[in-house]
Amino acid sequence: MSREPLVSFEGVEKRFGDFVAVQKLDFEIRKGEFLAIMGSSGCGKTTTLRMLAGLDAPTEGVIRLSGRPINDLPTWSRDTPMVWQSLALFPFLNVRENVEFALKMRGVDKAERRRRAGQWLDRMQIAEFAERNISQLSGGQRQRVALARSLVVEPEILLLDEPLSALDAALKVRMQSVLKNLQRETGITFVYVTHSQSEAFSMADRVVIMSRGRIEQIGTPQEIYRTPGTRFVAEFLGSSNIFTGTVAASGADGVVLDTAQGRLRLTAAGTRPAVGTRAALTVLDTKTSLSVDPPAGEANAVAVRMIGEEFVGATATIYLETADGKEIKVQKSHDELAGLPLAIGRSFHAWWGTSEGHLVAEA
């Protein structure tokens, strides 16, 4: 269901001297959604968040919050609290005082501050630690204090800058669940910056993928995973095998691509590139199968040899290589791979149906 925009970036650019950190951003953040902004280090995601928080001013363009420009609005007047990667809790205040701090700065009286802080300490399941010093808390408990401190003022929007990066894997998964449930229960708009695909895709309603200060794609996790908008997105996610070639045929029956690994066909092509142009076919590693013999029926098949394997829980990733040195991955459950003579150096056929895959223009 569509939601009205809460924040809009209109031609927003940020330069530091001659360096362009963010290039002409044009996108909206919807009211009540969980939006993740992700990309590798230096892509511009944190600068984008800082401009929304008022910590950096746009060089060009306009940022609007609830329809009004906020470029010149000071940080303390924006009602856009941020949970920092370092958490930035006050070590000289106890847990309750940390949570009350923003209310105190807003002139809320002591009794009301204590009441509201107590509600959020209960909600975050840390009421028993109210009088403890921050140094006495675990990493997960500190995360909850930082969230309570930001949410106690009941903002319309909450900004989060890689808040889970310092946690161990198990605690990170638990905190992802806490964050997502909080966002759903409160209806507050969350804008979450991360370099982690698992964090973004498990929590966000929509994901913004950035590279070199530009937006590469915006969409739901499912849309981006299944239909990457650019080759960069496909490579960044790392969940697809990518075959580059020249378009040999393009029409109602699909697209035929001549690649170094052979002629490949896509019957469900959403786009029809011109014959002779360059394109890339992306195929999810979970949709790529493995067999000793060539597949029966209509399918794309590539001769490969096994070069490695990796087991994670109930799934296995088999690493393969074509004759010209291209690496291909196949990810399947252990049951799906049962019966295959898996061994380093063994020859196989990696294959997938002609309706599987997605076509992107080759940059």
TORKOL-4160 file (C-alpha; in steps of 0.2 Angstrom, whole numbers, padded with zeros to 4 digits, m for minus):
363
<pt num="1" X="0000" Y="0000" Z="0000"/>
<pt num="2" X="0007" Y="0017" Z="m0005"/>
<pt num="3" X="0011" Y="0029" Z="0009"/>
<pt num="4" X="0013" Y="0048" Z="0008"/>
<pt num="5" X="0030" Y="0055" Z="0007"/>
<pt num="6" X="0038" Y="0061" Z="0024"/>
<pt num="7" X="0055" Y="0067" Z="0017"/>
<pt num="8" X="0060" Y="0072" Z="m0001"/>
<pt num="9" X="0077" Y="0074" Z="m0008"/>
<pt num="10" X="0076" Y="0086" Z="m0023"/>
<pt num="11" X="0092" Y="0088" Z="m0033"/>
<pt num="12" X="0102" Y="0086" Z="m0017"/>
<pt num="13" X="0121" Y="0086" Z="m0020"/>
<pt num="14" X="0135" Y="0087" Z="m0007"/>
<pt num="15" X="0153" Y="0092" Z="m0011"/>
<pt num="16" X="0168" Y="0093" Z="0000"/>
<pt num="17" X="0179" Y="0105" Z="m0010"/>
<pt num="18" X="0182" Y="0096" Z="m0027"/>
<pt num="19" X="0175" Y="0080" Z="m0020"/>
<pt num="20" X="0157" Y="0076" Z="m0024"/>
<pt num="21" X="0151" Y="0065" Z="m0010"/>
<pt num="22" X="0133" Y="0064" Z="m0016"/>
<pt num="23" X="0127" Y="0067" Z="m0033"/>
<pt num="24" X="0109" Y="0074" Z="m0037"/>
<pt num="25" X="0098" Y="0064" Z="m0026"/>
<pt num="26" X="0080" Y="0063" Z="m0030"/>
<pt num="27" X="0070" Y="0051" Z="m0020"/>
<pt num="28" X="0056" Y="0051" Z="m0006"/>
<pt num="29" X="0055" Y="0042" Z="0011"/>
<pt num="30" X="0038" Y="0037" Z="0015"/>
<pt num="31" X="0029" Y="0040" Z="0031"/>
<pt num="32" X="0029" Y="0025" Z="0042"/>
<pt num="33" X="0041" Y="0014" Z="0032"/>
<pt num="34" X="0058" Y="0006" Z="0036"/>
<pt num="35" X="0070" Y="0012" Z="0023"/>
<pt num="36" X="0088" Y="0005" Z="0022"/>
<pt num="37" X="0102" Y="0014" Z="0013"/>
<pt num="38" X="0116" Y="0003" Z="0009"/>
<pt num="39" X="0132" Y="0002" Z="0000"/>
<pt num="40" X="0151" Y="0000" Z="0002"/>
<pt num="41" X="0162" Y="0013" Z="0012"/>
<pt num="42" X="0162" Y="0030" Z="0003"/>
<pt num="43" X="0147" Y="0027" Z="m0007"/>
<pt num="44" X="0138" Y="0043" Z="0001"/>
<pt num="45" X="0125" Y="0034" Z="0012"/>
<pt num="46" X="0131" Y="0041" Z="0029"/>
<pt num="47" X="0133" Y="0059" Z="0021"/>
<pt num="48" X="0115" Y="0057" Z="0015"/>
<pt num="49" X="0109" Y="0053" Z="0033"/>
<pt num="50" X="0120" Y="0067" Z="0040"/>
<pt num="51" X="0111" Y="0080" Z="0028"/>
<pt num="52" X="0094" Y="0074" Z="0034"/>
<pt num="53" X="0100" Y="0075" Z="0052"/>
<pt num="54" X="0107" Y="0093" Z="0049"/>
<pt num="55" X="0125" Y="0088" Z="0053"/>
<pt num="56" X="0130" Y="0092" Z="0035"/>
<pt num="57" X="0122" Y="0105" Z="0024"/>
<pt num="58" X="0118" Y="0101" Z="0005"/>
<pt num="59" X="0128" Y="0110" Z="m0007"/>
<pt num="60" X="0114" Y="0111" Z="m0019"/>
<pt num="61" X="0096" Y="0105" Z="m0019"/>
<pt num="62" X="0082" Y="0105" Z="m0006"/>
<pt num="63" X="0078" Y="0092" Z="0008"/>
<pt num="64" X="0059" Y="0093" Z="0014"/>
<pt num="65" X="0052" Y="0086" Z="0029"/>
<pt num="66" X="0033" Y="0085" Z="0030"/>
<pt num="67" X="0033" Y="0097" Z="0014"/>
<pt num="68" X="0044" Y="0111" Z="0022"/>
<pt num="69" X="0062" Y="0114" Z="0017"/>
<pt num="70" X="0074" Y="0110" Z="0031"/>
<pt num="71" X="0091" Y="0115" Z="0023"/>
<pt num="72" X="0093" Y="0130" Z="0035"/>
<pt num="73" X="0085" Y="0122" Z="0050"/>
<pt num="74" X="0097" Y="0118" Z="0064"/>
<pt num="75" X="0099" Y="0100" Z="0070"/>
<pt num="76" X="0090" Y="0103" Z="0087"/>
<pt num="77" X="0075" Y="0110" Z="0078"/>
<pt num="78" X="0072" Y="0095" Z="0066"/>
<pt num="79" X="0065" Y="0082" Z="0077"/>
<pt num="80" X="0076" Y="0069" Z="0068"/>
<pt num="81" X="0085" Y="0060" Z="0082"/>
<pt num="82" X="0100" Y="0048" Z="0077"/>
<pt num="83" X="0106" Y="0032" Z="0084"/>
<pt num="84" X="0125" Y="0032" Z="0081"/>
<pt num="85" X="0136" Y="0018" Z="0077"/>
<pt num="86" X="0146" Y="0022" Z="0093"/>
<pt num="87" X="0129" Y="0025" Z="0102"/>
<pt num="88" X="0136" Y="0041" Z="0110"/>
<pt num="89" X="0129" Y="0037" Z="0127"/>
<pt num="90" X="0134" Y="0049" Z="0141"/>
<pt num="91" X="0146" Y="0039" Z="0153"/>
<pt num="92" X="0143" Y="0051" Z="0167"/>
<pt num="93" X="0124" Y="0048" Z="0167"/>
<pt num="94" X="0115" Y="0032" Z="0172"/>
<pt num="95" X="0103" Y="0023" Z="0161"/>
<pt num="96" X="0088" Y="0032" Z="0166"/>
<pt num="97" X="0096" Y="0049" Z="0165"/>
<pt num="98" X="0103" Y="0045" Z="0148"/>
<pt num="99" X="0085" Y="0041" Z="0142"/>
<pt num="100" X="0078" Y="0057" Z="0151"/>
<pt num="101" X="0091" Y="0068" Z="0143"/>
<pt num="102" X="0082" Y="0073" Z="0127"/>
<pt num="103" X="0066" Y="0077" Z="0137"/>
<pt num="104" X="0076" Y="0087" Z="0149"/>
<pt num="105" X="0083" Y="0098" Z="0135"/>
<pt num="106" X="0065" Y="0101" Z="0129"/>
<pt num="107" X="0060" Y="0107" Z="0146"/>
<pt num="108" X="0049" Y="0093" Z="0151"/>
<pt num="109" X="0046" Y="0093" Z="0170"/>
<pt num="110" X="0055" Y="0080" Z="0181"/>
<pt num="111" X="0040" Y="0069" Z="0185"/>
<pt num="112" X="0034" Y="0068" Z="0167"/>
<pt num="113" X="0052" Y="0064" Z="0162"/>
<pt num="114" X="0053" Y="0050" Z="0174"/>
<pt num="115" X="0036" Y="0043" Z="0169"/>
<pt num="116" X="0040" Y="0043" Z="0150"/>
<pt num="117" X="0058" Y="0036" Z="0153"/>
<pt num="118" X="0051" Y="0022" Z="0163"/>
<pt num="119" X="0039" Y="0017" Z="0150"/>
<pt num="120" X="0053" Y="0016" Z="0137"/>
<pt num="121" X="0064" Y="0006" Z="0149"/>
<pt num="122" X="0050" Y="m0006" Z="0152"/>
<pt num="123" X="0047" Y="m0007" Z="0133"/>
<pt num="124" X="0065" Y="m0011" Z="0129"/>
<pt num="125" X="0066" Y="m0023" Z="0144"/>
<pt num="126" X="0080" Y="m0014" Z="0153"/>
<pt num="127" X="0070" Y="m0006" Z="0168"/>
<pt num="128" X="0080" Y="m0017" Z="0180"/>
<pt num="129" X="0096" Y="m0007" Z="0174"/>
<pt num="130" X="0088" Y="0010" Z="0177"/>
<pt num="131" X="0101" Y="0015" Z="0190"/>
<pt num="132" X="0116" Y="0007" Z="0183"/>
<pt num="133" X="0131" Y="0016" Z="0175"/>
<pt num="134" X="0133" Y="0013" Z="0156"/>
<pt num="135" X="0150" Y="0005" Z="0159"/>
<pt num="136" X="0140" Y="m0009" Z="0168"/>
<pt num="137" X="0130" Y="m0014" Z="0153"/>
<pt num="138" X="0132" Y="m0027" Z="0139"/>
<pt num="139" X="0133" Y="m0022" Z="0121"/>
<pt num="140" X="0115" Y="m0027" Z="0118"/>
<pt num="141" X="0109" Y="m0017" Z="0133"/>
<pt num="142" X="0118" Y="m0002" Z="0128"/>
<pt num="143" X="0109" Y="m0003" Z="0111"/>
<pt num="144" X="0092" Y="m0003" Z="0120"/>
<pt num="145" X="0097" Y="0012" Z="0130"/>
<pt num="146" X="0102" Y="0021" Z="0114"/>
<pt num="147" X="0085" Y="0017" Z="0106"/>
<pt num="148" X="0075" Y="0021" Z="0121"/>
<pt num="149" X="0084" Y="0038" Z="0122"/>
<pt num="150" X="0080" Y="0042" Z="0104"/>
<pt num="151" X="0062" Y="0036" Z="0104"/>
<pt num="152" X="0057" Y="0043" Z="0121"/>
<pt num="153" X="0053" Y="0060" Z="0112"/>
<pt num="154" X="0041" Y="0051" Z="0100"/>
<pt num="155" X="0049" Y="0058" Z="0084"/>
<pt num="156" X="0041" Y="0056" Z="0067"/>
<pt num="157" X="0057" Y="0049" Z="0060"/>
<pt num="158" X="0072" Y="0040" Z="0068"/>
<pt num="159" X="0089" Y="0040" Z="0059"/>
<pt num="160" X="0101" Y="0025" Z="0063"/>
<pt num="161" X="0119" Y="0025" Z="0057"/>
<pt num="162" X="0125" Y="0007" Z="0057"/>
<pt num="163" X="0120" Y="0004" Z="0075"/>
<pt num="164" X="0123" Y="m0015" Z="0075"/>
<pt num="165" X="0140" Y="m0015" Z="0067"/>
<pt num="166" X="0149" Y="m0018" Z="0084"/>
<pt num="167" X="0138" Y="m0033" Z="0090"/>
<pt num="168" X="0142" Y="m0051" Z="0088"/>
<pt num="169" X="0132" Y="m0061" Z="0075"/>
<pt num="170" X="0119" Y="m0069" Z="0087"/>
<pt num="171" X="0116" Y="m0053" Z="0096"/>
<pt num="172" X="0115" Y="m0044" Z="0079"/>
<pt num="173" X="0101" Y="m0055" Z="0073"/>
<pt num="174" X="0091" Y="m0053" Z="0090"/>
<pt num="175" X="0093" Y="m0034" Z="0088"/>
<pt num="176" X="0087" Y="m0034" Z="0070"/>
<pt num="177" X="0071" Y="m0042" Z="0077"/>
<pt num="178" X="0069" Y="m0029" Z="0091"/>
<pt num="179" X="0071" Y="m0015" Z="0078"/>
<pt num="180" X="0059" Y="m0021" Z="0066"/>
<pt num="181" X="0046" Y="m0025" Z="0079"/>
<pt num="182" X="0048" Y="m0007" Z="0086"/>
<pt num="183" X="0046" Y="0001" Z="0070"/>
<pt num="184" X="0030" Y="m0009" Z="0066"/>
<pt num="185" X="0023" Y="m0005" Z="0083"/>
<pt num="186" X="0027" Y="0013" Z="0084"/>
<pt num="187" X="0024" Y="0017" Z="0066"/>
<pt num="188" X="0039" Y="0029" Z="0066"/>
<pt num="189" X="0049" Y="0031" Z="0050"/>
<pt num="190" X="0066" Y="0022" Z="0052"/>
<pt num="191" X="0080" Y="0027" Z="0040"/>
<pt num="192" X="0094" Y="0014" Z="0043"/>
<pt num="193" X="0111" Y="0016" Z="0035"/>
<pt num="194" X="0121" Y="0000" Z="0033"/>
<pt num="195" X="0134" Y="m0009" Z="0023"/>
<pt num="196" X="0126" Y="m0026" Z="0027"/>
<pt num="197" X="0114" Y="m0034" Z="0015"/>
<pt num="198" X="0107" Y="m0046" Z="0028"/>
<pt num="199" X="0103" Y="m0032" Z="0039"/>
<pt num="200" X="0095" Y="m0021" Z="0026"/>
<pt num="201" X="0085" Y="m0036" Z="0017"/>
<pt num="202" X="0079" Y="m0043" Z="0034"/>
<pt num="203" X="0072" Y="m0027" Z="0041"/>
<pt num="204" X="0068" Y="m0014" Z="0027"/>
<pt num="205" X="0052" Y="m0011" Z="0018"/>
<pt num="206" X="0062" Y="m0003" Z="0004"/>
<pt num="207" X="0081" Y="m0003" Z="0001"/>
<pt num="208" X="0091" Y="0011" Z="m0007"/>
<pt num="209" X="0108" Y="0005" Z="m0015"/>
<pt num="210" X="0121" Y="0018" Z="m0018"/>
<pt num="211" X="0138" Y="0019" Z="m0027"/>
<pt num="212" X="0150" Y="0033" Z="m0029"/>
<pt num="213" X="0137" Y="0046" Z="m0022"/>
<pt num="214" X="0123" Y="0040" Z="m0034"/>
<pt num="215" X="0107" Y="0029" Z="m0031"/>
<pt num="216" X="0109" Y="0013" Z="m0041"/>
<pt num="217" X="0092" Y="0006" Z="m0037"/>
<pt num="218" X="0077" Y="0008" Z="m0025"/>
<pt num="219" X="0065" Y="m0006" Z="m0022"/>
<pt num="220" X="0059" Y="m0019" Z="m0010"/>
<pt num="221" X="0071" Y="m0032" Z="m0005"/>
<pt num="222" X="0062" Y="m0045" Z="m0016"/>
<pt num="223" X="0063" Y="m0033" Z="m0031"/>
<pt num="224" X="0081" Y="m0030" Z="m0029"/>
<pt num="225" X="0086" Y="m0048" Z="m0026"/>
<pt num="226" X="0076" Y="m0055" Z="m0040"/>
<pt num="227" X="0078" Y="m0041" Z="m0053"/>
<pt num="228" X="0094" Y="m0030" Z="m0050"/>
<pt num="229" X="0093" Y="m0014" Z="m0059"/>
<pt num="230" X="0111" Y="m0013" Z="m0065"/>
<pt num="231" X="0126" Y="m0024" Z="m0066"/>
<pt num="232" X="0133" Y="m0015" Z="m0051"/>
<pt num="233" X="0119" Y="m0020" Z="m0040"/>
<pt num="234" X="0120" Y="m0038" Z="m0046"/>
<pt num="235" X="0139" Y="m0039" Z="m0042"/>
<pt num="236" X="0136" Y="m0029" Z="m0025"/>
<pt num="237" X="0123" Y="m0042" Z="m0019"/>
<pt num="238" X="0134" Y="m0056" Z="m0025"/>
<pt num="239" X="0119" Y="m0068" Z="m0026"/>
<pt num="240" X="0119" Y="m0070" Z="m0045"/>
<pt num="241" X="0130" Y="m0078" Z="m0059"/>
<pt num="242" X="0133" Y="m0064" Z="m0072"/>
<pt num="243" X="0136" Y="m0068" Z="m0090"/>
<pt num="244" X="0141" Y="m0054" Z="m0102"/>
<pt num="245" X="0139" Y="m0055" Z="m0121"/>
<pt num="246" X="0132" Y="m0047" Z="m0137"/>
<pt num="247" X="0113" Y="m0048" Z="m0141"/>
<pt num="248" X="0111" Y="m0060" Z="m0156"/>
<pt num="249" X="0092" Y="m0060" Z="m0156"/>
<pt num="250" X="0079" Y="m0049" Z="m0148"/>
<pt num="251" X="0060" Y="m0051" Z="m0150"/>
<pt num="252" X="0044" Y="m0058" Z="m0144"/>
<pt num="253" X="0052" Y="m0075" Z="m0140"/>
<pt num="254" X="0065" Y="m0067" Z="m0129"/>
<pt num="255" X="0083" Y="m0063" Z="m0130"/>
<pt num="256" X="0098" Y="m0073" Z="m0136"/>
<pt num="257" X="0115" Y="m0068" Z="m0130"/>
<pt num="258" X="0132" Y="m0074" Z="m0137"/>
<pt num="259" X="0144" Y="m0075" Z="m0122"/>
<pt num="260" X="0161" Y="m0082" Z="m0120"/>
<pt num="261" X="0153" Y="m0097" Z="m0111"/>
<pt num="262" X="0141" Y="m0101" Z="m0126"/>
<pt num="263" X="0125" Y="m0095" Z="m0132"/>
<pt num="264" X="0112" Y="m0091" Z="m0119"/>
<pt num="265" X="0093" Y="m0088" Z="m0120"/>
<pt num="266" X="0081" Y="m0079" Z="m0109"/>
<pt num="267" X="0063" Y="m0081" Z="m0114"/>
<pt num="268" X="0056" Y="m0070" Z="m0100"/>
<pt num="269" X="0066" Y="m0055" Z="m0104"/>
<pt num="270" X="0057" Y="m0039" Z="m0097"/>
<pt num="271" X="0068" Y="m0028" Z="m0109"/>
<pt num="272" X="0072" Y="m0030" Z="m0127"/>
<pt num="273" X="0089" Y="m0024" Z="m0131"/>
<pt num="274" X="0094" Y="m0020" Z="m0149"/>
<pt num="275" X="0104" Y="m0033" Z="m0158"/>
<pt num="276" X="0122" Y="m0030" Z="m0158"/>
<pt num="277" X="0122" Y="m0021" Z="m0141"/>
<pt num="278" X="0131" Y="m0027" Z="m0125"/>
<pt num="279" X="0120" Y="m0034" Z="m0111"/>
<pt num="280" X="0122" Y="m0045" Z="m0095"/>
<pt num="281" X="0112" Y="m0060" Z="m0090"/>
<pt num="282" X="0110" Y="m0062" Z="m0071"/>
<pt num="283" X="0105" Y="m0079" Z="m0064"/>
<pt num="284" X="0102" Y="m0082" Z="m0045"/>
<pt num="285" X="0114" Y="m0095" Z="m0038"/>
<pt num="286" X="0099" Y="m0103" Z="m0030"/>
<pt num="287" X="0091" Y="m0105" Z="m0047"/>
<pt num="288" X="0107" Y="m0113" Z="m0055"/>
<pt num="289" X="0107" Y="m0132" Z="m0054"/>
<pt num="290" X="0121" Y="m0144" Z="m0056"/>
<pt num="291" X="0122" Y="m0161" Z="m0065"/>
<pt num="292" X="0135" Y="m0173" Z="m0072"/>
<pt num="293" X="0126" Y="m0175" Z="m0088"/>
<pt num="294" X="0119" Y="m0161" Z="m0099"/>
<pt num="295" X="0101" Y="m0156" Z="m0094"/>
<pt num="296" X="0086" Y="m0163" Z="m0104"/>
<pt num="297" X="0074" Y="m0151" Z="m0112"/>
<pt num="298" X="0076" Y="m0133" Z="m0115"/>
<pt num="299" X="0089" Y="m0125" Z="m0104"/>
<pt num="300" X="0105" Y="m0115" Z="m0103"/>
<pt num="301" X="0120" Y="m0125" Z="m0099"/>
<pt num="302" X="0138" Y="m0121" Z="m0096"/>
<pt num="303" X="0152" Y="m0134" Z="m0094"/>
<pt num="304" X="0161" Y="m0131" Z="m0077"/>
<pt num="305" X="0173" Y="m0140" Z="m0065"/>
<pt num="306" X="0172" Y="m0139" Z="m0046"/>
<pt num="307" X="0185" Y="m0128" Z="m0037"/>
<pt num="308" X="0178" Y="m0127" Z="m0020"/>
<pt num="309" X="0163" Y="m0129" Z="m0008"/>
<pt num="310" X="0156" Y="m0120" Z="0008"/>
<pt num="311" X="0143" Y="m0127" Z="0020"/>
<pt num="312" X="0133" Y="m0115" Z="0030"/>
<pt num="313" X="0119" Y="m0123" Z="0040"/>
<pt num="314" X="0106" Y="m0132" Z="0029"/>
<pt num="315" X="0114" Y="m0125" Z="0013"/>
<pt num="316" X="0129" Y="m0128" Z="0003"/>
<pt num="317" X="0138" Y="m0116" Z="m0010"/>
<pt num="318" X="0147" Y="m0125" Z="m0024"/>
<pt num="319" X="0161" Y="m0115" Z="m0032"/>
<pt num="320" X="0164" Y="m0119" Z="m0051"/>
<pt num="321" X="0175" Y="m0113" Z="m0065"/>
<pt num="322" X="0172" Y="m0113" Z="m0084"/>
<pt num="323" X="0186" Y="m0117" Z="m0096"/>
<pt num="324" X="0189" Y="m0098" Z="m0099"/>
<pt num="325" X="0191" Y="m0095" Z="m0080"/>
<pt num="326" X="0174" Y="m0088" Z="m0075"/>
<pt num="327" X="0168" Y="m0092" Z="m0058"/>
<pt num="328" X="0150" Y="m0098" Z="m0056"/>
<pt num="329" X="0141" Y="m0102" Z="m0039"/>
<pt num="330" X="0127" Y="m0115" Z="m0036"/>
<pt num="331" X="0118" Y="m0114" Z="m0019"/>
<pt num="332" X="0107" Y="m0128" Z="m0014"/>
<pt num="333" X="0101" Y="m0138" Z="0001"/>
<pt num="334" X="0111" Y="m0153" Z="0006"/>
<pt num="335" X="0096" Y="m0164" Z="0000"/>
<pt num="336" X="0096" Y="m0156" Z="m0018"/>
<pt num="337" X="0115" Y="m0160" Z="m0019"/>
<pt num="338" X="0114" Y="m0178" Z="m0013"/>
<pt num="339" X="0119" Y="m0191" Z="m0025"/>
<pt num="340" X="0131" Y="m0179" Z="m0035"/>
<pt num="341" X="0149" Y="m0185" Z="m0035"/>
<pt num="342" X="0156" Y="m0168" Z="m0028"/>
<pt num="343" X="0175" Y="m0167" Z="m0028"/>
<pt num="344" X="0187" Y="m0154" Z="m0032"/>
<pt num="345" X="0192" Y="m0155" Z="m0051"/>
<pt num="346" X="0176" Y="m0165" Z="m0055"/>
<pt num="347" X="0167" Y="m0159" Z="m0071"/>
<pt num="348" X="0149" Y="m0154" Z="m0071"/>
<pt num="349" X="0136" Y="m0144" Z="m0081"/>
<pt num="350" X="0129" Y="m0129" Z="m0072"/>
<pt num="351" X="0112" Y="m0125" Z="m0079"/>
<pt num="352" X="0095" Y="m0116" Z="m0077"/>
<pt num="353" X="0079" Y="m0114" Z="m0087"/>
<pt num="354" X="0077" Y="m0102" Z="m0101"/>
<pt num="355" X="0064" Y="m0092" Z="m0091"/>
<pt num="356" X="0075" Y="m0089" Z="m0076"/>
<pt num="357" X="0086" Y="m0074" Z="m0076"/>
<pt num="358" X="0086" Y="m0055" Z="m0078"/>
<pt num="359" X="0094" Y="m0044" Z="m0091"/>
<pt num="360" X="0103" Y="m0028" Z="m0088"/>
<pt num="361" X="0112" Y="m0016" Z="m0099"/>
<pt num="362" X="0131" Y="m0019" Z="m0099"/>
<pt num="363" X="0139" Y="m0003" Z="m0093"/>
